[in-house]
Amino acid sequence: MSQEFLTELLRRLHHRVEKSEHAAREFRNELASVRLILHANQSDINNLYAVHGQMDERMDRIEHRLELREFQEAQARFEPQP
């Protein structure tokens, strides 16, 4: 009887190990999915920073042109009119 008990115990242990291995595989797959999502989000954030930088540069150029125009308009007030 002890042989049958030991065999049944080993069978249950084997079954539990298989379930644990399956759960670990699923966990690794989900973790890989999360990593991919994080990489995609980081790429999106980097793209947003790049667009923000481009908009900053464009705004600086516009501000510079406006300052030049304001300067020219102010200077024109003091120049003799033909």
PDB file of N, CA, C and O in Angstrom:
ATOM      1  N   MET A   1       0.810  -1.184   0.000  1.00  0.00           N
ATOM      2  CA  MET A   1       0.000   0.000   0.000  1.00  0.00           C
ATOM      3  C   MET A   1       0.861   1.260   0.000  1.00  0.00           C
ATOM      4  O   MET A   1       0.480   2.257  -0.613  1.00  0.00           O
ATOM      5  N   SER A   2       1.977   1.241   0.649  1.00  0.00           N
ATOM      6  CA  SER A   2       2.843   2.412   0.675  1.00  0.00           C
ATOM      7  C   SER A   2       3.404   2.723  -0.712  1.00  0.00           C
ATOM      8  O   SER A   2       3.666   3.883  -1.029  1.00  0.00           O
ATOM      9  N   GLN A   3       3.590   1.685  -1.542  1.00  0.00           N
ATOM     10  CA  GLN A   3       4.071   1.882  -2.912  1.00  0.00           C
ATOM     11  C   GLN A   3       3.025   2.653  -3.722  1.00  0.00           C
ATOM     12  O   GLN A   3       3.368   3.565  -4.474  1.00  0.00           O
ATOM     13  N   GLU A   4       1.755   2.288  -3.569  1.00  0.00           N
ATOM     14  CA  GLU A   4       0.673   2.974  -4.284  1.00  0.00           C
ATOM     15  C   GLU A   4       0.545   4.427  -3.800  1.00  0.00           C
ATOM     16  O   GLU A   4       0.331   5.340  -4.597  1.00  0.00           O
ATOM     17  N   PHE A   5       0.679   4.619  -2.498  1.00  0.00           N
ATOM     18  CA  PHE A   5       0.611   5.964  -1.930  1.00  0.00           C
ATOM     19  C   PHE A   5       1.739   6.840  -2.470  1.00  0.00           C
ATOM     20  O   PHE A   5       1.516   7.994  -2.835  1.00  0.00           O
ATOM     21  N   LEU A   6       2.936   6.294  -2.518  1.00  0.00           N
ATOM     22  CA  LEU A   6       4.094   7.030  -3.024  1.00  0.00           C
ATOM     23  C   LEU A   6       3.917   7.354  -4.508  1.00  0.00           C
ATOM     24  O   LEU A   6       4.254   8.451  -4.952  1.00  0.00           O
ATOM     25  N   THR A   7       3.386   6.392  -5.275  1.00  0.00           N
ATOM     26  CA  THR A   7       3.148   6.609  -6.701  1.00  0.00           C
ATOM     27  C   THR A   7       2.126   7.731  -6.904  1.00  0.00           C
ATOM     28  O   THR A   7       2.319   8.611  -7.743  1.00  0.00           O
ATOM     29  N   GLU A   8       1.039   7.690  -6.127  1.00  0.00           N
ATOM     30  CA  GLU A   8       0.017   8.737  -6.234  1.00  0.00           C
ATOM     31  C   GLU A   8       0.577  10.090  -5.820  1.00  0.00           C
ATOM     32  O   GLU A   8       0.264  11.100  -6.451  1.00  0.00           O
ATOM     33  N   LEU A   9       1.372  10.133  -4.807  1.00  0.00           N
ATOM     34  CA  LEU A   9       1.994  11.375  -4.346  1.00  0.00           C
ATOM     35  C   LEU A   9       2.909  11.953  -5.427  1.00  0.00           C
ATOM     36  O   LEU A   9       2.895  13.158  -5.678  1.00  0.00           O
ATOM     37  N   LEU A  10       3.703  11.091  -6.065  1.00  0.00           N
ATOM     38  CA  LEU A  10       4.585  11.543  -7.136  1.00  0.00           C
ATOM     39  C   LEU A  10       3.778  12.038  -8.342  1.00  0.00           C
ATOM     40  O   LEU A  10       4.168  13.009  -8.990  1.00  0.00           O
ATOM     41  N   ARG A  11       2.665  11.381  -8.642  1.00  0.00           N
ATOM     42  CA  ARG A  11       1.805  11.807  -9.741  1.00  0.00           C
ATOM     43  C   ARG A  11       1.263  13.215  -9.479  1.00  0.00           C
ATOM     44  O   ARG A  11       1.293  14.075 -10.358  1.00  0.00           O
ATOM     45  N   ARG A  12       0.768  13.435  -8.262  1.00  0.00           N
ATOM     46  CA  ARG A  12       0.239  14.756  -7.899  1.00  0.00           C
ATOM     47  C   ARG A  12       1.340  15.825  -7.946  1.00  0.00           C
ATOM     48  O   ARG A  12       1.129  16.942  -8.419  1.00  0.00           O
ATOM     49  N   LEU A  13       2.491  15.456  -7.454  1.00  0.00           N
ATOM     50  CA  LEU A  13       3.622  16.388  -7.469  1.00  0.00           C
ATOM     51  C   LEU A  13       3.999  16.747  -8.906  1.00  0.00           C
ATOM     52  O   LEU A  13       4.255  17.911  -9.216  1.00  0.00           O
ATOM     53  N   HIS A  14       4.028  15.751  -9.768  1.00  0.00           N
ATOM     54  CA  HIS A  14       4.339  15.975 -11.176  1.00  0.00           C
ATOM     55  C   HIS A  14       3.291  16.898 -11.808  1.00  0.00           C
ATOM     56  O   HIS A  14       3.632  17.798 -12.575  1.00  0.00           O
ATOM     57  N   HIS A  15       2.034  16.672 -11.487  1.00  0.00           N
ATOM     58  CA  HIS A  15       0.955  17.493 -12.029  1.00  0.00           C
ATOM     59  C   HIS A  15       1.107  18.948 -11.562  1.00  0.00           C
ATOM     60  O   HIS A  15       0.927  19.872 -12.355  1.00  0.00           O
ATOM     61  N   ARG A  16       1.429  19.150 -10.312  1.00  0.00           N
ATOM     62  CA  ARG A  16       1.603  20.503  -9.777  1.00  0.00           C
ATOM     63  C   ARG A  16       2.799  21.205 -10.424  1.00  0.00           C
ATOM     64  O   ARG A  16       2.745  22.404 -10.698  1.00  0.00           O
ATOM     65  N   VAL A  17       3.856  20.469 -10.663  1.00  0.00           N
ATOM     66  CA  VAL A  17       5.040  21.042 -11.316  1.00  0.00           C
ATOM     67  C   VAL A  17       4.681  21.456 -12.742  1.00  0.00           C
ATOM     68  O   VAL A  17       5.086  22.527 -13.195  1.00  0.00           O
ATOM     69  N   GLU A  18       3.928  20.623 -13.450  1.00  0.00           N
ATOM     70  CA  GLU A  18       3.506  20.972 -14.807  1.00  0.00           C
ATOM     71  C   GLU A  18       2.654  22.237 -14.809  1.00  0.00           C
ATOM     72  O   GLU A  18       2.830  23.094 -15.675  1.00  0.00           O
ATOM     73  N   LYS A  19       1.733  22.368 -13.853  1.00  0.00           N
ATOM     74  CA  LYS A  19       0.906  23.568 -13.765  1.00  0.00           C
ATOM     75  C   LYS A  19       1.770  24.791 -13.467  1.00  0.00           C
ATOM     76  O   LYS A  19       1.545  25.867 -14.020  1.00  0.00           O
ATOM     77  N   SER A  20       2.749  24.622 -12.601  1.00  0.00           N
ATOM     78  CA  SER A  20       3.639  25.738 -12.272  1.00  0.00           C
ATOM     79  C   SER A  20       4.456  26.163 -13.484  1.00  0.00           C
ATOM     80  O   SER A  20       4.634  27.357 -13.724  1.00  0.00           O
ATOM     81  N   GLU A  21       4.952  25.201 -14.246  1.00  0.00           N
ATOM     82  CA  GLU A  21       5.718  25.518 -15.445  1.00  0.00           C
ATOM     83  C   GLU A  21       4.845  26.238 -16.467  1.00  0.00           C
ATOM     84  O   GLU A  21       5.291  27.182 -17.118  1.00  0.00           O
ATOM     85  N   HIS A  22       3.606  25.789 -16.604  1.00  0.00           N
ATOM     86  CA  HIS A  22       2.682  26.439 -17.537  1.00  0.00           C
ATOM     87  C   HIS A  22       2.415  27.883 -17.094  1.00  0.00           C
ATOM     88  O   HIS A  22       2.430  28.802 -17.913  1.00  0.00           O
ATOM     89  N   ALA A  23       2.173  28.073 -15.809  1.00  0.00           N
ATOM     90  CA  ALA A  23       1.925  29.420 -15.285  1.00  0.00           C
ATOM     91  C   ALA A  23       3.146  30.307 -15.495  1.00  0.00           C
ATOM     92  O   ALA A  23       3.003  31.482 -15.833  1.00  0.00           O
ATOM     93  N   ALA A  24       4.338  29.765 -15.300  1.00  0.00           N
ATOM     94  CA  ALA A  24       5.566  30.540 -15.495  1.00  0.00           C
ATOM     95  C   ALA A  24       5.717  30.936 -16.962  1.00  0.00           C
ATOM     96  O   ALA A  24       6.128  32.059 -17.254  1.00  0.00           O
ATOM     97  N   ARG A  25       5.391  30.030 -17.895  1.00  0.00           N
ATOM     98  CA  ARG A  25       5.455  30.349 -19.324  1.00  0.00           C
ATOM     99  C   ARG A  25       4.485  31.470 -19.662  1.00  0.00           C
ATOM    100  O   ARG A  25       4.836  32.402 -20.385  1.00  0.00           O
ATOM    101  N   GLU A  26       3.256  31.383 -19.138  1.00  0.00           N
ATOM    102  CA  GLU A  26       2.270  32.423 -19.392  1.00  0.00           C
ATOM    103  C   GLU A  26       2.747  33.763 -18.832  1.00  0.00           C
ATOM    104  O   GLU A  26       2.588  34.806 -19.466  1.00  0.00           O
ATOM    105  N   PHE A  27       3.326  33.719 -17.651  1.00  0.00           N
ATOM    106  CA  PHE A  27       3.830  34.942 -17.039  1.00  0.00           C
ATOM    107  C   PHE A  27       4.942  35.558 -17.883  1.00  0.00           C
ATOM    108  O   PHE A  27       4.972  36.773 -18.079  1.00  0.00           O
ATOM    109  N   ARG A  28       5.852  34.730 -18.381  1.00  0.00           N
ATOM    110  CA  ARG A  28       6.928  35.242 -19.237  1.00  0.00           C
ATOM    111  C   ARG A  28       6.365  35.868 -20.508  1.00  0.00           C
ATOM    112  O   ARG A  28       6.842  36.913 -20.951  1.00  0.00           O
ATOM    113  N   ASN A  29       5.350  35.232 -21.097  1.00  0.00           N
ATOM    114  CA  ASN A  29       4.728  35.783 -22.312  1.00  0.00           C
ATOM    115  C   ASN A  29       4.065  37.128 -22.028  1.00  0.00           C
ATOM    116  O   ASN A  29       4.191  38.068 -22.814  1.00  0.00           O
ATOM    117  N   GLU A  30       3.364  37.214 -20.909  1.00  0.00           N
ATOM    118  CA  GLU A  30       2.730  38.480 -20.559  1.00  0.00           C
ATOM    119  C   GLU A  30       3.775  39.553 -20.274  1.00  0.00           C
ATOM    120  O   GLU A  30       3.592  40.711 -20.653  1.00  0.00           O
ATOM    121  N   LEU A  31       4.848  39.188 -19.623  1.00  0.00           N
ATOM    122  CA  LEU A  31       5.920  40.135 -19.341  1.00  0.00           C
ATOM    123  C   LEU A  31       6.552  40.638 -20.645  1.00  0.00           C
ATOM    124  O   LEU A  31       6.877  41.819 -20.766  1.00  0.00           O
ATOM    125  N   ALA A  32       6.720  39.751 -21.600  1.00  0.00           N
ATOM    126  CA  ALA A  32       7.263  40.160 -22.903  1.00  0.00           C
ATOM    127  C   ALA A  32       6.307  41.139 -23.580  1.00  0.00           C
ATOM    128  O   ALA A  32       6.749  42.099 -24.210  1.00  0.00           O
ATOM    129  N   SER A  33       5.000  40.903 -23.456  1.00  0.00           N
ATOM    130  CA  SER A  33       4.014  41.818 -24.037  1.00  0.00           C
ATOM    131  C   SER A  33       4.095  43.189 -23.378  1.00  0.00           C
ATOM    132  O   SER A  33       4.032  44.215 -24.055  1.00  0.00           O
ATOM    133  N   VAL A  34       4.235  43.203 -22.068  1.00  0.00           N
ATOM    134  CA  VAL A  34       4.347  44.469 -21.348  1.00  0.00           C
ATOM    135  C   VAL A  34       5.602  45.220 -21.793  1.00  0.00           C
ATOM    136  O   VAL A  34       5.576  46.438 -21.967  1.00  0.00           O
ATOM    137  N   ARG A  35       6.685  44.492 -21.973  1.00  0.00           N
ATOM    138  CA  ARG A  35       7.926  45.128 -22.445  1.00  0.00           C
ATOM    139  C   ARG A  35       7.725  45.778 -23.807  1.00  0.00           C
ATOM    140  O   ARG A  35       8.176  46.899 -24.039  1.00  0.00           O
ATOM    141  N   LEU A  36       7.045  45.068 -24.709  1.00  0.00           N
ATOM    142  CA  LEU A  36       6.785  45.625 -26.041  1.00  0.00           C
ATOM    143  C   LEU A  36       5.940  46.894 -25.947  1.00  0.00           C
ATOM    144  O   LEU A  36       6.192  47.872 -26.651  1.00  0.00           O
ATOM    145  N   ILE A  37       4.943  46.868 -25.079  1.00  0.00           N
ATOM    146  CA  ILE A  37       4.092  48.047 -24.903  1.00  0.00           C
ATOM    147  C   ILE A  37       4.915  49.208 -24.352  1.00  0.00           C
ATOM    148  O   ILE A  37       4.770  50.343 -24.805  1.00  0.00           O
ATOM    149  N   LEU A  38       5.773  48.929 -23.382  1.00  0.00           N
ATOM    150  CA  LEU A  38       6.616  49.982 -22.814  1.00  0.00           C
ATOM    151  C   LEU A  38       7.549  50.575 -23.863  1.00  0.00           C
ATOM    152  O   LEU A  38       7.742  51.790 -23.910  1.00  0.00           O
ATOM    153  N   HIS A  39       8.124  49.727 -24.696  1.00  0.00           N
ATOM    154  CA  HIS A  39       9.000  50.227 -25.759  1.00  0.00           C
ATOM    155  C   HIS A  39       8.213  51.102 -26.742  1.00  0.00           C
ATOM    156  O   HIS A  39       8.699  52.142 -27.188  1.00  0.00           O
ATOM    157  N   ALA A  40       7.001  50.670 -27.070  1.00  0.00           N
ATOM    158  CA  ALA A  40       6.170  51.460 -27.987  1.00  0.00           C
ATOM    159  C   ALA A  40       5.833  52.811 -27.360  1.00  0.00           C
ATOM    160  O   ALA A  40       5.878  53.841 -28.031  1.00  0.00           O
ATOM    161  N   ASN A  41       5.493  52.800 -26.067  1.00  0.00           N
ATOM    162  CA  ASN A  41       5.182  54.062 -25.389  1.00  0.00           C
ATOM    163  C   ASN A  41       6.399  54.977 -25.346  1.00  0.00           C
ATOM    164  O   ASN A  41       6.275  56.185 -25.548  1.00  0.00           O
ATOM    165  N   GLN A  42       7.563  54.413 -25.088  1.00  0.00           N
ATOM    166  CA  GLN A  42       8.782  55.221 -25.048  1.00  0.00           C
ATOM    167  C   GLN A  42       9.062  55.823 -26.418  1.00  0.00           C
ATOM    168  O   GLN A  42       9.493  56.972 -26.516  1.00  0.00           O
ATOM    169  N   SER A  43       8.821  55.061 -27.467  1.00  0.00           N
ATOM    170  CA  SER A  43       9.001  55.571 -28.824  1.00  0.00           C
ATOM    171  C   SER A  43       8.036  56.721 -29.093  1.00  0.00           C
ATOM    172  O   SER A  43       8.418  57.732 -29.682  1.00  0.00           O
ATOM    173  N   ASP A  44       6.783  56.565 -28.661  1.00  0.00           N
ATOM    174  CA  ASP A  44       5.802  57.645 -28.832  1.00  0.00           C
ATOM    175  C   ASP A  44       6.233  58.900 -28.079  1.00  0.00           C
ATOM    176  O   ASP A  44       6.115  60.010 -28.597  1.00  0.00           O
ATOM    177  N   ILE A  45       6.726  58.726 -26.868  1.00  0.00           N
ATOM    178  CA  ILE A  45       7.181  59.872 -26.066  1.00  0.00           C
ATOM    179  C   ILE A  45       8.358  60.562 -26.747  1.00  0.00           C
ATOM    180  O   ILE A  45       8.415  61.790 -26.805  1.00  0.00           O
ATOM    181  N   ASN A  46       9.289  59.776 -27.256  1.00  0.00           N
ATOM    182  CA  ASN A  46      10.427  60.362 -27.968  1.00  0.00           C
ATOM    183  C   ASN A  46       9.966  61.156 -29.191  1.00  0.00           C
ATOM    184  O   ASN A  46      10.495  62.231 -29.474  1.00  0.00           O
ATOM    185  N   ASN A  47       8.977  60.623 -29.915  1.00  0.00           N
ATOM    186  CA  ASN A  47       8.441  61.337 -31.072  1.00  0.00           C
ATOM    187  C   ASN A  47       7.776  62.644 -30.645  1.00  0.00           C
ATOM    188  O   ASN A  47       7.915  63.662 -31.324  1.00  0.00           O
ATOM    189  N   LEU A  48       7.060  62.622 -29.534  1.00  0.00           N
ATOM    190  CA  LEU A  48       6.430  63.847 -29.040  1.00  0.00           C
ATOM    191  C   LEU A  48       7.474  64.892 -28.670  1.00  0.00           C
ATOM    192  O   LEU A  48       7.302  66.076 -28.961  1.00  0.00           O
ATOM    193  N   TYR A  49       8.558  64.457 -28.026  1.00  0.00           N
ATOM    194  CA  TYR A  49       9.638  65.392 -27.699  1.00  0.00           C
ATOM    195  C   TYR A  49      10.236  65.999 -28.963  1.00  0.00           C
ATOM    196  O   TYR A  49      10.542  67.191 -29.003  1.00  0.00           O
ATOM    197  N   ALA A  50      10.400  65.178 -29.989  1.00  0.00           N
ATOM    198  CA  ALA A  50      10.969  65.677 -31.245  1.00  0.00           C
ATOM    199  C   ALA A  50      10.047  66.715 -31.871  1.00  0.00           C
ATOM    200  O   ALA A  50      10.508  67.766 -32.316  1.00  0.00           O
ATOM    201  N   VAL A  51       8.747  66.429 -31.908  1.00  0.00           N
ATOM    202  CA  VAL A  51       7.786  67.377 -32.475  1.00  0.00           C
ATOM    203  C   VAL A  51       7.764  68.651 -31.641  1.00  0.00           C
ATOM    204  O   VAL A  51       7.696  69.753 -32.186  1.00  0.00           O
ATOM    205  N   HIS A  52       7.821  68.503 -30.342  1.00  0.00           N
ATOM    206  CA  HIS A  52       7.835  69.678 -29.461  1.00  0.00           C
ATOM    207  C   HIS A  52       9.074  70.533 -29.746  1.00  0.00           C
ATOM    208  O   HIS A  52       8.985  71.760 -29.790  1.00  0.00           O
ATOM    209  N   GLY A  53      10.205  69.900 -29.936  1.00  0.00           N
ATOM    210  CA  GLY A  53      11.431  70.628 -30.267  1.00  0.00           C
ATOM    211  C   GLY A  53      11.316  71.372 -31.581  1.00  0.00           C
ATOM    212  O   GLY A  53      11.758  72.516 -31.696  1.00  0.00           O
ATOM    213  N   GLN A  54      10.719  70.724 -32.576  1.00  0.00           N
ATOM    214  CA  GLN A  54      10.524  71.379 -33.872  1.00  0.00           C
ATOM    215  C   GLN A  54       9.600  72.585 -33.746  1.00  0.00           C
ATOM    216  O   GLN A  54       9.835  73.627 -34.357  1.00  0.00           O
ATOM    217  N   MET A  55       8.556  72.432 -32.954  1.00  0.00           N
ATOM    218  CA  MET A  55       7.622  73.543 -32.763  1.00  0.00           C
ATOM    219  C   MET A  55       8.295  74.690 -32.017  1.00  0.00           C
ATOM    220  O   MET A  55       8.041  75.859 -32.308  1.00  0.00           O
ATOM    221  N   ASP A  56       9.149  74.358 -31.059  1.00  0.00           N
ATOM    222  CA  ASP A  56       9.900  75.392 -30.340  1.00  0.00           C
ATOM    223  C   ASP A  56      10.797  76.187 -31.293  1.00  0.00           C
ATOM    224  O   ASP A  56      10.838  77.416 -31.247  1.00  0.00           O
ATOM    225  N   GLU A  57      11.510  75.466 -32.153  1.00  0.00           N
ATOM    226  CA  GLU A  57      12.387  76.128 -33.121  1.00  0.00           C
ATOM    227  C   GLU A  57      11.582  77.019 -34.061  1.00  0.00           C
ATOM    228  O   GLU A  57      11.984  78.142 -34.364  1.00  0.00           O
ATOM    229  N   ARG A  58      10.455  76.513 -34.512  1.00  0.00           N
ATOM    230  CA  ARG A  58       9.615  77.291 -35.421  1.00  0.00           C
ATOM    231  C   ARG A  58       9.090  78.535 -34.724  1.00  0.00           C
ATOM    232  O   ARG A  58       9.067  79.615 -35.315  1.00  0.00           O
ATOM    233  N   MET A  59       8.671  78.394 -33.477  1.00  0.00           N
ATOM    234  CA  MET A  59       8.175  79.533 -32.718  1.00  0.00           C
ATOM    235  C   MET A  59       9.280  80.568 -32.512  1.00  0.00           C
ATOM    236  O   MET A  59       9.033  81.771 -32.585  1.00  0.00           O
ATOM    237  N   ASP A  60      10.492  80.095 -32.256  1.00  0.00           N
ATOM    238  CA  ASP A  60      11.623  81.025 -32.106  1.00  0.00           C
ATOM    239  C   ASP A  60      11.856  81.821 -33.388  1.00  0.00           C
ATOM    240  O   ASP A  60      12.089  83.029 -33.341  1.00  0.00           O
ATOM    241  N   ARG A  61      11.792  81.136 -34.537  1.00  0.00           N
ATOM    242  CA  ARG A  61      11.975  81.837 -35.819  1.00  0.00           C
ATOM    243  C   ARG A  61      10.875  82.866 -36.038  1.00  0.00           C
ATOM    244  O   ARG A  61      11.145  83.978 -36.492  1.00  0.00           O
ATOM    245  N   ILE A  62       9.638  82.501 -35.719  1.00  0.00           N
ATOM    246  CA  ILE A  62       8.515  83.432 -35.882  1.00  0.00           C
ATOM    247  C   ILE A  62       8.702  84.635 -34.970  1.00  0.00           C
ATOM    248  O   ILE A  62       8.517  85.774 -35.400  1.00  0.00           O
ATOM    249  N   GLU A  63       9.067  84.394 -33.712  1.00  0.00           N
ATOM    250  CA  GLU A  63       9.287  85.498 -32.776  1.00  0.00           C
ATOM    251  C   GLU A  63      10.404  86.413 -33.260  1.00  0.00           C
ATOM    252  O   GLU A  63      10.313  87.635 -33.145  1.00  0.00           O
ATOM    253  N   HIS A  64      11.458  85.813 -33.801  1.00  0.00           N
ATOM    254  CA  HIS A  64      12.580  86.608 -34.308  1.00  0.00           C
ATOM    255  C   HIS A  64      12.133  87.488 -35.470  1.00  0.00           C
ATOM    256  O   HIS A  64      12.490  88.664 -35.539  1.00  0.00           O
ATOM    257  N   ARG A  65      11.343  86.910 -36.391  1.00  0.00           N
ATOM    258  CA  ARG A  65      10.847  87.706 -37.526  1.00  0.00           C
ATOM    259  C   ARG A  65       9.945  88.838 -37.041  1.00  0.00           C
ATOM    260  O   ARG A  65      10.005  89.948 -37.568  1.00  0.00           O
ATOM    261  N   LEU A  66       9.120  88.567 -36.053  1.00  0.00           N
ATOM    262  CA  LEU A  66       8.235  89.607 -35.528  1.00  0.00           C
ATOM    263  C   LEU A  66       9.039  90.724 -34.865  1.00  0.00           C
ATOM    264  O   LEU A  66       8.708  91.901 -35.007  1.00  0.00           O
ATOM    265  N   GLU A  67      10.082  90.357 -34.149  1.00  0.00           N
ATOM    266  CA  GLU A  67      10.928  91.376 -33.523  1.00  0.00           C
ATOM    267  C   GLU A  67      11.605  92.239 -34.582  1.00  0.00           C
ATOM    268  O   GLU A  67      11.690  93.457 -34.425  1.00  0.00           O
ATOM    269  N   LEU A  68      12.087  91.623 -35.656  1.00  0.00           N
ATOM    270  CA  LEU A  68      12.700  92.382 -36.738  1.00  0.00           C
ATOM    271  C   LEU A  68      11.687  93.318 -37.379  1.00  0.00           C
ATOM    272  O   LEU A  68      11.999  94.471 -37.678  1.00  0.00           O
ATOM    273  N   ARG A  69      10.478  92.821 -37.589  1.00  0.00           N
ATOM    274  CA  ARG A  69       9.451  93.670 -38.208  1.00  0.00           C
ATOM    275  C   ARG A  69       9.096  94.841 -37.296  1.00  0.00           C
ATOM    276  O   ARG A  69       8.961  95.974 -37.759  1.00  0.00           O
ATOM    277  N   GLU A  70       8.946  94.568 -36.009  1.00  0.00           N
ATOM    278  CA  GLU A  70       8.640  95.649 -35.065  1.00  0.00           C
ATOM    279  C   GLU A  70       9.767  96.682 -35.052  1.00  0.00           C
ATOM    280  O   GLU A  70       9.525  97.886 -34.975  1.00  0.00           O
ATOM    281  N   PHE A  71      11.006  96.183 -35.128  1.00  0.00           N
ATOM    282  CA  PHE A  71      12.152  97.096 -35.157  1.00  0.00           C
ATOM    283  C   PHE A  71      12.115  97.960 -36.414  1.00  0.00           C
ATOM    284  O   PHE A  71      12.340  99.168 -36.342  1.00  0.00           O
ATOM    285  N   GLN A  72      11.832  97.350 -37.564  1.00  0.00           N
ATOM    286  CA  GLN A  72      11.765  98.103 -38.816  1.00  0.00           C
ATOM    287  C   GLN A  72      10.644  99.138 -38.788  1.00  0.00           C
ATOM    288  O   GLN A  72      10.807 100.261 -39.264  1.00  0.00           O
ATOM    289  N   GLU A  73       9.502  98.740 -38.221  1.00  0.00           N
ATOM    290  CA  GLU A  73       8.385  99.677 -38.146  1.00  0.00           C
ATOM    291  C   GLU A  73       8.730 100.851 -37.229  1.00  0.00           C
ATOM    292  O   GLU A  73       8.405 101.999 -37.533  1.00  0.00           O
ATOM    293  N   ALA A  74       9.385 100.558 -36.114  1.00  0.00           N
ATOM    294  CA  ALA A  74       9.771 101.628 -35.193  1.00  0.00           C
ATOM    295  C   ALA A  74      10.816 102.532 -35.840  1.00  0.00           C
ATOM    296  O   ALA A  74      10.774 103.751 -35.672  1.00  0.00           O
ATOM    297  N   GLN A  75      11.743 101.945 -36.569  1.00  0.00           N
ATOM    298  CA  GLN A  75      12.786 102.728 -37.230  1.00  0.00           C
ATOM    299  C   GLN A  75      12.194 103.583 -38.341  1.00  0.00           C
ATOM    300  O   GLN A  75      12.650 104.704 -38.570  1.00  0.00           O
ATOM    301  N   ALA A  76      11.187 103.069 -39.029  1.00  0.00           N
ATOM    302  CA  ALA A  76      10.570 103.805 -40.137  1.00  0.00           C
ATOM    303  C   ALA A  76       9.902 105.092 -39.643  1.00  0.00           C
ATOM    304  O   ALA A  76       9.792 106.050 -40.407  1.00  0.00           O
ATOM    305  N   ARG A  77       9.470 105.135 -38.426  1.00  0.00           N
ATOM    306  CA  ARG A  77       8.834 106.343 -37.871  1.00  0.00           C
ATOM    307  C   ARG A  77       9.812 107.516 -37.797  1.00  0.00           C
ATOM    308  O   ARG A  77       9.420 108.678 -37.900  1.00  0.00           O
ATOM    309  N   PHE A  78      11.078 107.188 -37.619  1.00  0.00           N
ATOM    310  CA  PHE A  78      12.067 108.234 -37.452  1.00  0.00           C
ATOM    311  C   PHE A  78      12.798 108.602 -38.736  1.00  0.00           C
ATOM    312  O   PHE A  78      13.582 109.550 -38.760  1.00  0.00           O
ATOM    313  N   GLU A  79      12.541 107.855 -39.797  1.00  0.00           N
ATOM    314  CA  GLU A  79      13.183 108.169 -41.074  1.00  0.00           C
ATOM    315  C   GLU A  79      12.336 109.212 -41.824  1.00  0.00           C
ATOM    316  O   GLU A  79      11.110 109.234 -41.709  1.00  0.00           O
ATOM    317  N   PRO A  80      13.003 110.054 -42.575  1.00  0.00           N
ATOM    318  CA  PRO A  80      12.259 111.082 -43.330  1.00  0.00           C
ATOM    319  C   PRO A  80      11.385 110.408 -44.385  1.00  0.00           C
ATOM    320  O   PRO A  80      11.798 109.457 -45.049  1.00  0.00           O
ATOM    321  N   GLN A  81      10.189 110.919 -44.517  1.00  0.00           N
ATOM    322  CA  GLN A  81       9.245 110.380 -45.502  1.00  0.00           C
ATOM    323  C   GLN A  81       9.432 111.110 -46.820  1.00  0.00           C
ATOM    324  O   GLN A  81       9.538 112.336 -46.805  1.00  0.00           O
ATOM    325  N   PRO A  82       9.479 110.428 -47.964  1.00  0.00           N
ATOM    326  CA  PRO A  82       9.669 111.103 -49.263  1.00  0.00           C
ATOM    327  C   PRO A  82       8.454 111.852 -49.732  1.00  0.00           C
ATOM    328  O   PRO A  82       8.479 112.460 -50.803  1.00  0.00           O
TER     329      PRO A  82
END
